[in-house]
Amino acid sequence: MSESNGSRPDRPERRLVADAVAARKRSQLVTGLRGLARSTPTSPGASGGAGASGGPQAAGSDAGSSPDGEACDICGIGIPEDHRHLLHLVERRIVCSCEPCWGMRAGEGDYRPVGARTLWLPDLDVPDDVWASFQIPIGLAFFMESTITACVVAMYPSPAGATESELHFDSWSRMRELNPVLENMEPDIEGLVVNRLADPPQYAIAPIDKCYALTGLIKMHWEGISGGTAVEWAVAGFFDDLRAQAVPA
């Protein structure tokens, strides 16, 4: 059979190699999350708040709920699915907000409006030794600079929600030296979200509510002991959507 445009048809052995690589990536994701599932959910690092799981913390009665089943976490009034979010600085919790509460609380006291930009970072330089210094047991995480604790906090998803880890100053300093774009990341309201299970790895600066949404997807789609294929597809879809919404740094 002739070959057009000088290209070679895919060989069966090449497809087998590609399938094997994809299967290994899926295995790494499930194995890492399975290990986290066996950890104690009530450990000090585990966050049990609504923001950690990516879902709303209902504050009102059923009578105040919207047709979408959403309610403002501050006043309890029903809100649409497409609503605003605030970050509670001390609790590091995402707060669903109606427009009046958002207007009154944004930038006041313990509340901050979440970020608005999404930057895709295909050229971020994260050597293996730098990543290892973060001591994160899975290749999915996000990082935020907390003004409350005056340090960088890493959060990685587990079937129980988000698990926190405060980073050593030297580790994050090396990361910023290699990647000056991180100097402009807004404290509290933005995060660096990372998927090192993809090939190539995926990185983006995103609003902090979108970062928390990653942990919520893991908790929502986890099934049984192993997690199931729904987790894999949810993570892939999350980063596909993030990239579609992002602009180059």
C-alpha positions in Angstrom: 0.0 0.0 0.0 1.4 3.4 -0.9 2.0 6.1 1.7 0.8 9.6 1.0 2.6 12.9 2.0 5.6 10.9 3.2 3.8 9.9 6.4 3.9 6.4 7.8 0.8 4.6 8.9 0.4 3.9 12.6 2.0 0.6 13.4 0.3 -1.7 15.8 3.3 -1.8 18.1 3.2 2.0 18.4 -0.4 1.9 19.3 0.3 -0.7 21.9 3.0 1.5 23.5 0.7 4.5 23.5 -2.0 2.5 25.2 0.4 1.1 27.8 1.6 4.7 28.6 -2.0 5.9 29.0 -2.8 2.9 31.2 0.2 3.6 33.4 -1.0 7.2 33.9 -4.4 6.0 35.0 -2.8 3.5 37.3 -0.7 6.2 39.0 -3.8 8.4 39.5 -5.9 5.6 41.0 -3.0 4.2 43.1 -2.2 7.6 44.6 -5.8 8.4 45.5 -6.4 4.9 46.8 -3.5 5.5 49.3 -5.1 8.7 50.3 -8.4 7.0 50.8 -6.8 4.7 53.4 -5.5 7.7 55.4 -7.4 8.9 58.4 -9.9 11.5 57.3 -9.8 13.2 60.7 -6.1 13.9 60.6 -5.0 17.5 61.3 -4.2 18.1 57.6 -7.6 17.0 56.4 -10.0 19.9 55.7 -13.6 19.0 56.4 -15.1 22.4 55.3 -17.4 22.9 52.4 -14.7 24.8 50.5 -12.3 22.0 50.7 -14.7 19.6 49.0 -15.7 22.1 46.4 -19.4 22.2 47.5 -21.6 24.8 49.1 -22.2 24.9 52.8 -25.9 25.4 53.1 -26.8 28.3 55.4 -30.5 28.6 54.9 -33.6 26.5 55.1 -35.2 24.7 52.2 -37.7 27.5 51.8 -34.9 29.8 50.9 -33.3 27.5 48.3 -33.3 28.3 44.6 -34.7 26.0 41.9 -31.0 24.9 41.4 -30.8 23.9 45.1 -28.2 26.5 45.8 -28.2 28.9 48.7 -26.0 31.8 49.9 -23.7 30.6 52.6 -24.0 34.0 54.4 -27.7 34.9 54.4 -29.4 31.7 53.1 -31.3 33.2 50.2 -31.6 31.0 47.1 -29.0 31.7 44.4 -28.5 30.5 40.8 -26.0 27.9 39.9 -23.9 30.5 38.2 -23.2 32.6 41.4 -20.2 34.5 42.9 -17.8 33.1 45.4 -15.8 34.6 48.3 -12.8 33.1 50.2 -12.9 33.0 54.0 -9.3 33.8 54.7 -9.0 32.2 58.2 -10.8 29.0 57.4 -9.6 28.8 53.8 -13.1 28.0 52.8 -15.0 28.9 49.6 -18.3 30.7 50.3 -21.2 30.7 47.9 -22.6 34.2 47.8 -25.7 36.1 46.5 -25.0 39.5 44.9 -25.9 41.7 47.9 -23.7 39.7 50.3 -20.9 39.6 47.7 -21.1 43.4 47.4 -21.1 43.9 51.2 -18.5 41.4 52.2 -16.0 41.5 49.3 -12.7 42.8 50.7 -14.2 43.2 54.2 -12.9 41.5 57.3 -12.1 37.8 56.7 -13.6 37.7 53.2 -12.0 38.2 49.8 -13.5 37.9 46.3 -11.9 35.0 44.4 -9.6 35.8 41.5 -10.8 36.4 38.0 -8.0 35.3 35.6 -6.8 31.9 34.3 -3.3 31.7 32.9 -2.1 28.6 31.1 1.6 27.9 31.8 2.9 25.3 29.3 6.6 26.4 29.9 6.6 26.2 33.7 9.9 24.7 34.9 9.3 22.2 37.7 12.3 19.8 38.0 11.7 16.5 39.7 13.8 17.4 42.7 11.8 20.6 43.3 8.5 18.6 43.1 9.9 16.0 45.5 10.8 18.7 48.0 7.1 19.5 48.4 6.4 16.0 49.7 3.1 15.7 48.0 2.0 12.0 47.6 0.1 12.5 44.3 0.7 14.4 41.1 -2.4 16.6 41.5 -2.3 19.7 43.7 -2.7 23.4 44.0 -0.6 26.0 45.8 -1.7 29.3 47.3 0.0 32.0 49.3 -1.8 32.6 52.5 -1.6 36.0 54.1 -3.0 34.5 57.4 -0.2 31.9 57.9 2.4 34.0 55.9 3.4 30.9 54.0 2.6 28.9 50.9 0.1 26.1 51.4 -0.2 23.1 49.1 -3.5 21.3 48.9 -4.0 18.0 47.2 -7.2 16.1 46.6 -8.3 12.9 48.3 -11.5 11.0 48.5 -12.2 12.8 51.8 -11.6 16.3 50.5 -8.6 18.6 50.4 -5.5 17.8 52.5 -3.2 20.7 53.4 0.5 20.9 53.7 2.5 24.0 54.5 5.6 24.2 52.3 9.1 25.0 53.5 10.3 28.4 52.5 13.3 27.2 50.6 11.2 24.8 48.4 8.8 27.5 47.2 11.6 30.1 46.8 13.4 27.7 44.4 10.1 27.3 42.5 9.7 31.1 42.1 13.3 31.6 41.1 12.8 29.1 38.2 9.5 30.6 37.3 9.2 34.4 37.7 5.6 34.3 36.5 4.7 33.1 40.0 5.8 36.4 41.5 2.6 37.9 40.1 0.2 35.3 41.6 -2.3 37.1 43.9 -2.1 35.9 47.5 -5.2 34.1 48.9 -7.4 34.5 45.8 -5.3 32.7 43.1 -3.6 29.4 43.1 -1.1 27.4 41.0 -3.0 24.2 39.9 -0.8 21.3 38.8 -1.4 18.0 37.0 1.8 16.0 36.8 0.0 12.9 35.8 -0.6 14.3 32.3 2.1 14.0 29.6 3.3 16.7 29.4 2.5 18.0 32.9 -0.2 20.7 33.0 0.1 24.0 35.0 -2.1 27.0 35.3 -2.7 30.0 37.6 -6.5 30.0 38.3 -9.0 31.6 40.7 -8.9 29.9 44.0 -12.5 28.6 43.7 -11.6 26.7 40.6 -8.6 25.2 42.4 -10.8 24.0 45.2 -13.2 22.6 42.5 -10.5 20.0 41.6 -10.7 18.5 45.1 -14.5 18.6 44.9 -14.5 16.6 41.7 -12.3 13.9 43.2 -14.7 13.5 46.2 -17.8 13.7 44.0 -16.7 11.0 41.5 -14.9 8.6 43.8 -16.5 5.2 43.8 -15.7 2.1 45.9 -12.2 1.4 47.0 -10.3 2.1 43.7 -12.2 5.2 42.7 -13.4 4.0 39.3 -12.9 5.4 35.9 -15.1 8.4 36.6 -12.3 10.0 38.6 -9.9 9.7 35.7 -12.4 11.3 33.3 -13.3 14.1 35.8 -9.7 15.1 36.2 -9.0 15.1 32.4 -12.2 17.1 31.8 -11.3 19.6 34.5 -8.0 20.5 32.9 -9.5 20.5 29.4 -12.0 23.1 30.6 -9.3 25.1 32.4 -7.1 25.2 29.3 -10.1 26.3 27.1 -10.9 29.2 29.5 -7.2 30.3 30.0 -5.0 32.8 28.2 -1.3 32.4 27.7 0.8 33.9 30.5 
